Amino acid sequence: MGLGGFGMGEMVFIFLIVLLLFGAKRLPEIGSSLGKGIREFKSSVREIEHELKVPDRQIHNSTPPPELASEDEESEEGEPRSLGDSAAGVSDD
């Protein structure tokens, strides 16, 4: 019994083909780089899962900033201007 439906014979055959293609000197390099890539991928997946499960505490604990009224939204008297007045530059004189 092998891995993923591959028997021992198939796994040896695949290993021999890889050995012929890359050579004995390059196999440890390929294995270590493959292992590093898999570890980085797993750690990034764990980090993303952690961010999704744990809400950002800064957003929930902080008070929202005070809303400031801009000059376009209010006139000098403190009354809101209508959209047509502010767009056309018409005053209430």
Backbone as CSV, one residue per row, in Angstrom:
resi,resn,N_x,N_y,N_z,CA_x,CA_y,CA_z,C_x,C_y,C_z
1,MET,0.828,-1.183,0.000,0.000,0.000,0.000,0.868,1.240,0.000
2,GLY,0.590,2.167,-0.872,1.369,3.392,-0.967,0.534,4.613,-0.634
3,LEU,0.982,5.707,-1.116,0.297,6.972,-0.879,-0.561,7.342,-2.077
4,GLY,-1.792,7.721,-1.827,-2.666,8.229,-2.878,-2.939,7.238,-4.000
5,GLY,-2.961,5.957,-3.703,-3.242,4.978,-4.737,-2.003,4.486,-5.465
6,PHE,-0.815,5.023,-5.151,0.419,4.555,-5.766,0.973,3.410,-4.936
7,GLY,1.361,2.336,-5.594,1.998,1.221,-4.911,3.493,1.481,-4.779
8,MET,4.194,0.549,-4.139,5.630,0.717,-3.917,6.394,0.711,-5.244
9,GLY,5.972,-0.092,-6.180,6.642,-0.148,-7.483,6.543,1.169,-8.241
10,GLU,5.348,1.751,-8.242,5.166,3.030,-8.931,5.978,4.147,-8.283
11,MET,6.048,4.136,-6.946,6.812,5.178,-6.255,8.306,5.059,-6.549
12,VAL,8.842,3.856,-6.606,10.258,3.652,-6.936,10.526,4.098,-8.366
13,PHE,9.615,3.768,-9.275,9.769,4.172,-10.672,9.794,5.699,-10.804
14,ILE,8.892,6.392,-10.120,8.849,7.861,-10.163,10.134,8.439,-9.576
15,PHE,10.616,7.871,-8.467,11.856,8.347,-7.851,13.036,8.179,-8.814
16,LEU,13.106,7.049,-9.523,14.204,6.833,-10.468,14.154,7.824,-11.628
17,ILE,12.961,8.127,-12.116,12.818,9.103,-13.202,13.281,10.484,-12.730
18,VAL,12.872,10.879,-11.522,13.280,12.169,-10.969,14.790,12.195,-10.760
19,LEU,15.366,11.099,-10.304,16.806,11.003,-10.099,17.555,11.155,-11.415
20,LEU,17.043,10.562,-12.473,17.682,10.690,-13.786,17.564,12.110,-14.341
21,LEU,16.425,12.748,-14.116,16.208,14.090,-14.659,17.067,15.149,-13.955
22,PHE,17.121,15.095,-12.626,17.757,16.165,-11.873,19.137,15.821,-11.349
23,GLY,19.448,14.573,-11.185,20.740,14.173,-10.660,20.729,14.092,-9.151
24,ALA,21.706,13.342,-8.615,21.758,13.097,-7.173,22.135,14.347,-6.393
25,LYS,22.893,15.268,-6.980,23.317,16.474,-6.257,22.181,17.479,-6.072
26,ARG,21.285,17.513,-7.030,20.208,18.508,-6.972,19.005,18.041,-6.166
27,LEU,18.842,16.771,-5.913,17.669,16.264,-5.195,17.530,16.856,-3.793
28,PRO,18.590,16.950,-2.974,18.417,17.569,-1.656,18.017,19.040,-1.738
29,GLU,18.559,19.756,-2.724,18.181,21.165,-2.909,16.710,21.288,-3.277
30,ILE,16.267,20.441,-4.179,14.871,20.472,-4.608,13.954,20.118,-3.441
31,GLY,14.337,19.112,-2.661,13.529,18.707,-1.515,13.421,19.790,-0.459
32,SER,14.555,20.448,-0.159,14.512,21.505,0.862,13.713,22.713,0.380
33,SER,13.862,23.090,-0.878,13.088,24.233,-1.376,11.599,23.902,-1.446
34,LEU,11.282,22.660,-1.783,9.882,22.242,-1.799,9.302,22.257,-0.390
35,GLY,10.072,21.795,0.584,9.623,21.812,1.977,9.413,23.222,2.498
36,LYS,10.334,24.143,2.158,10.187,25.542,2.576,8.943,26.163,1.966
37,GLY,8.689,25.864,0.715,7.499,26.399,0.054,6.216,25.908,0.686
38,ILE,6.182,24.632,1.028,4.995,24.066,1.675,4.792,24.680,3.053
39,ARG,5.884,24.862,3.817,5.770,25.485,5.149,5.266,26.919,5.057
40,GLU,5.789,27.698,4.097,5.324,29.080,3.922,3.845,29.109,3.562
41,PHE,3.433,28.196,2.680,2.034,28.148,2.280,1.139,27.822,3.471
42,LYS,1.523,26.830,4.270,0.722,26.456,5.438,0.651,27.588,6.452
43,SER,1.781,28.283,6.669,1.763,29.377,7.642,0.898,30.535,7.155
44,SER,0.918,30.817,5.860,0.064,31.889,5.354,-1.411,31.508,5.442
45,VAL,-1.731,30.244,5.211,-3.120,29.792,5.340,-3.567,29.901,6.791
46,ARG,-2.693,29.505,7.740,-3.038,29.626,9.159,-3.238,31.082,9.550
47,GLU,-2.385,31.956,9.036,-2.498,33.385,9.355,-3.813,33.964,8.842
48,ILE,-4.193,33.597,7.642,-5.452,34.087,7.070,-6.636,33.543,7.868
49,GLU,-6.597,32.266,8.234,-7.677,31.699,9.040,-7.779,32.389,10.388
50,HIS,-6.628,32.707,10.987,-6.620,33.398,12.282,-7.226,34.795,12.154
51,GLU,-6.900,35.500,11.074,-7.460,36.841,10.864,-8.967,36.780,10.662
52,LEU,-9.458,35.733,10.023,-10.895,35.618,9.792,-11.646,35.230,11.060
53,LYS,-11.027,34.401,11.911,-11.698,33.952,13.130,-11.659,34.992,14.230
54,VAL,-10.553,35.718,14.382,-10.398,36.698,15.450,-10.634,38.080,14.858
55,PRO,-11.709,38.773,15.265,-11.960,40.113,14.720,-10.895,41.094,15.193
56,ASP,-10.720,42.124,14.420,-9.729,43.143,14.749,-10.203,43.912,15.975
57,ARG,-9.490,43.804,17.066,-9.914,44.417,18.328,-9.818,45.934,18.289
58,GLN,-8.943,46.481,17.472,-8.805,47.934,17.418,-10.059,48.587,16.860
59,ILE,-10.689,47.964,15.905,-11.892,48.542,15.302,-13.042,48.520,16.302
60,HIS,-13.205,47.435,17.044,-14.339,47.300,17.947,-14.160,48.100,19.239
61,ASN,-12.958,48.303,19.716,-12.728,48.970,20.991,-12.526,50.472,20.860
62,SER,-12.185,50.956,19.701,-11.927,52.380,19.555,-13.238,53.138,19.348
63,THR,-13.246,54.381,19.760,-14.421,55.216,19.546,-14.351,55.799,18.156
64,PRO,-15.472,55.943,17.512,-15.448,56.494,16.156,-15.064,57.966,16.198
65,PRO,-14.402,58.455,15.173,-14.017,59.869,15.147,-15.251,60.751,15.057
66,PRO,-15.210,61.941,15.661,-16.377,62.837,15.579,-16.590,63.295,14.148
67,GLU,-17.843,63.362,13.784,-18.158,63.786,12.427,-18.134,65.305,12.368
68,LEU,-17.389,65.819,11.444,-17.276,67.263,11.270,-18.090,67.672,10.056
69,ALA,-18.844,68.724,10.194,-19.642,69.226,9.083,-18.764,70.097,8.206
70,SER,-18.816,69.864,6.921,-18.030,70.694,6.010,-18.840,71.920,5.619
71,GLU,-18.187,72.869,5.018,-18.861,74.119,4.635,-19.884,73.879,3.541
72,ASP,-19.681,72.831,2.720,-20.622,72.553,1.647,-21.949,72.033,2.180
73,GLU,-21.936,71.367,3.326,-23.155,70.772,3.849,-23.998,71.763,4.631
74,GLU,-23.403,72.798,5.226,-24.154,73.756,6.022,-23.861,75.180,5.545
75,SER,-24.852,76.013,5.665,-24.667,77.423,5.331,-24.204,78.164,6.576
76,GLU,-24.036,79.482,6.447,-23.566,80.282,7.571,-24.558,80.266,8.735
77,GLU,-25.852,80.134,8.454,-26.862,80.139,9.497,-26.975,78.778,10.185
78,GLY,-26.267,77.767,9.703,-26.349,76.455,10.294,-27.408,75.573,9.664
79,GLU,-28.062,76.062,8.603,-29.079,75.273,7.935,-28.437,74.515,6.777
80,PRO,-28.835,73.293,6.584,-28.265,72.536,5.462,-28.693,73.150,4.140
81,ARG,-27.762,73.190,3.218,-28.082,73.670,1.879,-28.672,72.529,1.075
82,SER,-29.487,72.884,0.117,-30.009,71.847,-0.768,-28.943,71.531,-1.799
83,LEU,-29.070,70.391,-2.432,-28.078,69.955,-3.396,-28.019,70.907,-4.578
84,GLY,-29.148,71.400,-4.990,-29.181,72.335,-6.127,-28.499,73.642,-5.794
85,ASP,-28.656,74.152,-4.565,-28.038,75.413,-4.188,-26.521,75.316,-4.153
86,SER,-25.987,74.245,-3.617,-24.538,74.140,-3.494,-23.901,73.870,-4.836
87,ALA,-24.597,73.179,-5.725,-24.032,72.863,-7.026,-24.022,74.087,-7.922
88,ALA,-25.053,74.918,-7.840,-25.151,76.070,-8.722,-24.520,77.309,-8.110
89,GLY,-24.135,77.258,-6.839,-23.536,78.401,-6.181,-24.560,79.477,-5.827
90,VAL,-25.834,79.123,-5.724,-26.902,80.052,-5.410,-27.012,80.202,-3.904
91,SER,-27.126,81.432,-3.423,-27.283,81.650,-1.987,-28.737,81.975,-1.679
92,ASP,-29.082,82.032,-0.376,-30.449,82.277,0.051,-30.715,83.765,0.314
93,ASP,-29.970,84.675,-0.241,-30.132,86.114,0.015,-31.446,86.621,-0.416
